[in-house]
Amino acid sequence: MARPGARRFPGRVHIEVTSTQDPGRAAWLAEFFDRWYVARLAGESHDRADPAAWQPAELRAEFEHGPEDEVLHWLVALEDADDGDGAGSGGRGLGSAEVRMPVLDNTHVAAVTIAVAPEARRRGVGTRLLAAAADLAAASGRTVLRTETERPVEAPEDTWPGSIALQRWGFVPGLVEARRQLALPVPPDALDALEASARPHAAGYRWWAFAGPVPEPDVVAMAGLMARMSTDAPQGDLTVEPEVWDPARVRAAEAMRTAQGRRTWTAVAADATGTLVGYTMLVQSAHEPERLLQWDTLVVAEHRGHRLGMLLKVAALRAAVADAPEARRVSTWNATTNGPMIAVNEALGFLLDELCEEGEVGVEDVRSRLAVGPEGLRR
Ligand SMILES: CC(C)(COP(=O)(O)OP(=O)(O)OC[C@H]1O[C@@H](n2cnc3c(N)ncnc32)[C@H](O)[C@@H]1OP(=O)(O)O)[C@@H](O)C(=O)NCCC(=O)NCCS
């Protein structure tokens, strides 16, 4: 007999599921985490020089801690072990999926990522994981499934498995992001020159950087800026609703990063009245210290045109590199339509290496396309 929560399919594959709300998740992690992670890493790394994969400790800490703003579901597709009655926990991991469901805003969306180990592809494993993810989305009242596939910029879209699968599964392209990387260290003279040429455009503004949590006096203003990332940064045709941020959510995100072994450097800019009008954040994981991740960068629309984007980035980079001299590169992602941000990054020396295609499909559309019924997949 199959265990509760497991779904069996023809072809000796079954899927095991847990979530951050599952009272049995500790037992699931003990039994399946390694196989979930190995399949995910193999799938997402294949044919990519630098997949920027999250490290197992970061993933696990997030899941165990449980984010306040999302429910996470993890799914692993396992080869059935040769255990006669099919009651066992299965053999090797073939593929993994993660489904993120925001709970404070954007409650129409379930964001899914699927990765199938190269040797297990073209057997329907990805489709089965998608079907199971769509069932979870439907059960939580979600109407839109969002996903993405990342590929090296030189890999043609028409032969990239993720791009083909997204099209086949009915995802409508919504946004293309480009990843650029900056080799560290950047010569200090180069940063000085960039700052010197930007500074005259920013008369009346101040900017500074700090490590770690947002100082208490600024946390309300920072929550306001973080909310504007969802409205002021390009989202293409994705159905992104304004995010809801308050100081508690800022602090919860900080606590999560600490649990994951991550540290941050933030640069902020204020206008002549002292109001914060922009910020940027760099993140380093203790589990992958040679990489800095460039997270949010925002200058609110009414304060653009003063080169604050460049000044913020230079300030954050100087602060991060002073504290983390072991970092060897910065990775950043921008919508390909975000000309001003890309211009800043290219002036800093970032080089394009990957594209990330994001798309959406209606949950019921994809379920009927995959012929998913109440009793499971019928293929
Ligand atoms: C995309 C991915 C998940 C597909 O996994 P999979 O187990 O091979 O998927 P399936 O066997 O269910 O195939 C799904 C469909 O995609 C298409 N497809 C996938 N890879 C293909 C390839 N190399 N060539 C042609 N078609 C391909 C096919 O149309 C296939 O359906 P079909 O075999 O019935 O015609 C896998 O290639 C992968 O892990 N890629 C890296 C991560 C990624 O890009 N994920 C994107 C979704 S989040």
The ligand as an SDF file (V2000), in Angstrom:
LIG
                    3D

 48 50  0  0  0  0  0  0  0  0999 V2000
   12.2530   21.0260  -18.2270 C   0  0  0  0  0  0  0  0  0  0  0  0
   12.4270   19.6960  -17.4910 C   0  0  0  0  0  0  0  0  0  0  0  0
   11.8770   19.8540  -16.0850 C   0  0  0  0  0  0  0  0  0  0  0  0
   11.6050   18.6360  -18.2330 C   0  0  0  0  0  0  0  0  0  0  0  0
   11.6840   17.4190  -17.5070 O   0  0  0  0  0  0  0  0  0  0  0  0
   11.2900   16.0060  -18.1960 P   0  0  0  0  0  0  0  0  0  0  0  0
   11.1360   15.0010  -17.1320 O   0  0  0  0  0  0  0  0  0  0  0  0
   12.2210   15.7230  -19.3030 O   0  0  0  0  0  0  0  0  0  0  0  0
    9.8470   16.3730  -18.7660 O   0  0  0  0  0  0  0  0  0  0  0  0
    8.8510   15.4310  -19.5590 P   0  0  0  0  0  0  0  0  0  0  0  0
    9.4810   14.1270  -19.9090 O   0  0  0  0  0  0  0  0  0  0  0  0
    7.5870   15.4000  -18.7900 O   0  0  0  0  0  0  0  0  0  0  0  0
    8.6740   16.2650  -20.9020 O   0  0  0  0  0  0  0  0  0  0  0  0
    7.7970   17.3680  -21.0120 C   0  0  0  0  0  0  0  0  0  0  0  0
    7.7490   17.8570  -22.4440 C   0  0  0  0  0  0  0  0  0  0  0  0
    8.7960   18.7780  -22.6740 O   0  0  0  0  0  0  0  0  0  0  0  0
    9.2850   18.6410  -24.0060 C   0  0  0  0  0  0  0  0  0  0  0  0
   10.7300   18.4030  -23.9070 N   0  0  0  0  0  0  0  0  0  0  0  0
   11.4500   18.3710  -22.7620 C   0  0  0  0  0  0  0  0  0  0  0  0
   12.7410   18.2060  -23.0770 N   0  0  0  0  0  0  0  0  0  0  0  0
   12.8440   18.1520  -24.4050 C   0  0  0  0  0  0  0  0  0  0  0  0
   13.9240   18.0010  -25.3140 C   0  0  0  0  0  0  0  0  0  0  0  0
   15.1710   17.8670  -24.8750 N   0  0  0  0  0  0  0  0  0  0  0  0
   13.6460   17.9790  -26.6400 N   0  0  0  0  0  0  0  0  0  0  0  0
   12.3950   18.0990  -27.0880 C   0  0  0  0  0  0  0  0  0  0  0  0
   11.3240   18.2220  -26.2650 N   0  0  0  0  0  0  0  0  0  0  0  0
   11.5490   18.2560  -24.9530 C   0  0  0  0  0  0  0  0  0  0  0  0
    8.5310   17.5310  -24.6520 C   0  0  0  0  0  0  0  0  0  0  0  0
    7.4830   18.1140  -25.4120 O   0  0  0  0  0  0  0  0  0  0  0  0
    7.9830   16.7780  -23.4730 C   0  0  0  0  0  0  0  0  0  0  0  0
    6.7790   16.1810  -23.6650 O   0  0  0  0  0  0  0  0  0  0  0  0
    6.6480   14.8400  -24.5690 P   0  0  0  0  0  0  0  0  0  0  0  0
    7.8490   14.0020  -24.2930 O   0  0  0  0  0  0  0  0  0  0  0  0
    5.3600   14.2480  -24.1120 O   0  0  0  0  0  0  0  0  0  0  0  0
    6.6030   15.3720  -25.9480 O   0  0  0  0  0  0  0  0  0  0  0  0
   13.9130   19.2600  -17.4780 C   0  0  0  0  0  0  0  0  0  0  0  0
   14.4480   19.3390  -18.7810 O   0  0  0  0  0  0  0  0  0  0  0  0
   14.7770   20.0910  -16.5430 C   0  0  0  0  0  0  0  0  0  0  0  0
   14.9360   19.7580  -15.3800 O   0  0  0  0  0  0  0  0  0  0  0  0
   15.3490   21.2140  -17.0460 N   0  0  0  0  0  0  0  0  0  0  0  0
   16.1300   22.1280  -16.1830 C   0  0  0  0  0  0  0  0  0  0  0  0
   15.2160   22.9360  -15.2550 C   0  0  0  0  0  0  0  0  0  0  0  0
   14.1780   23.7260  -16.0260 C   0  0  0  0  0  0  0  0  0  0  0  0
   14.4510   24.4010  -16.9960 O   0  0  0  0  0  0  0  0  0  0  0  0
   12.9220   23.6720  -15.5750 N   0  0  0  0  0  0  0  0  0  0  0  0
   11.8580   24.3710  -16.2520 C   0  0  0  0  0  0  0  0  0  0  0  0
   10.5370   24.1780  -15.6360 C   0  0  0  0  0  0  0  0  0  0  0  0
   10.4590   24.8980  -14.0230 S   0  0  0  0  0  0  0  0  0  0  0  0
  1  2  1  0
  2  3  1  0
  2  4  1  0
  2 36  1  0
  4  5  1  0
  5  6  1  0
  6  7  2  0
  6  8  1  0
  6  9  1  0
  9 10  1  0
 10 11  2  0
 10 12  1  0
 10 13  1  0
 13 14  1  0
 14 15  1  0
 15 16  1  0
 15 30  1  0
 16 17  1  0
 17 18  1  0
 17 28  1  0
 18 19  1  0
 18 27  1  0
 19 20  2  0
 20 21  1  0
 21 22  1  0
 21 27  2  0
 22 23  1  0
 22 24  2  0
 24 25  1  0
 25 26  2  0
 26 27  1  0
 28 29  1  0
 28 30  1  0
 30 31  1  0
 31 32  1  0
 32 33  2  0
 32 34  1  0
 32 35  1  0
 36 37  1  0
 36 38  1  0
 38 39  2  0
 38 40  1  0
 40 41  1  0
 41 42  1  0
 42 43  1  0
 43 44  2  0
 43 45  1  0
 45 46  1  0
 46 47  1  0
 47 48  1  0
M  END
$$$$
